[in-house]
């Protein structure tokens, strides 16, 4: 710890567990999308648009920030 009470900690260049968008994408990909959403490009687009449009208005029960 430095003289000013400041702790500098270096993290690896690729560290998805510390990146909130990576955590969100993991939830979307593995918990909120259904297998049939992956059948066509359009069905995947529609499902993602729906998830992102409603995210923030209602947080699904299975959303966890910790992985």
N, C-alpha and C positions, 0 to 999 in steps of 0.2 A: 504494500500500500504506500502510495506517495505521501509527500509532506502535506499536501492539501486534502488528504482523505479521499483521493481519487484512485480507483483501481482500474487500470487499463488491462483488458483481456483480449488477446487476439483469438479470432475464430478462423476456422478453415475457409478457403475460398468458396467451397460448395458445401453448404450446410442447410439442407431443406427443412430440417426440424426446427430451425430458428426463423424461417421465412413464413409469415402468416398466409401468403397466397398459396404456398405449397401445401400447407395444412388444409386450407379451404378446398383446393383442388382434390386432395386425397379424399376428403369427405364426399365431394360431389361424385367422383369417379367410383368409389367403392361402396358408398352407402345410399346416395340419393338417386343415382341413375339406375334404371331397370335394364335387364338384359335386352329387352326388345327395343330400347332406345338406341342400341348400337346396330340395328339391322340396316338402316339406310343413313346416308349423310343428313337428309332432311329431318328424320326422326331424332337424330342426335342433336341437331341444331335447335329444333323445337323444344326438346327437353332441357337443354342448357339455357335457352332463353327464358323458359318458364322458371327454372331454378334461380337464375340471376335476377329476374324481375321481382320475385317474391322474397329473395334474401334480404334481410334487414327489416322487412315488415313482420316476418314471423320466422323465428329460428327453429328449425326442426328439432324434435326431441332427441335425435341421435347425433346432434352436433357437439363435438368436444374439441376444445382447443389443444388439449394435450393428446399426443399420438401414442 
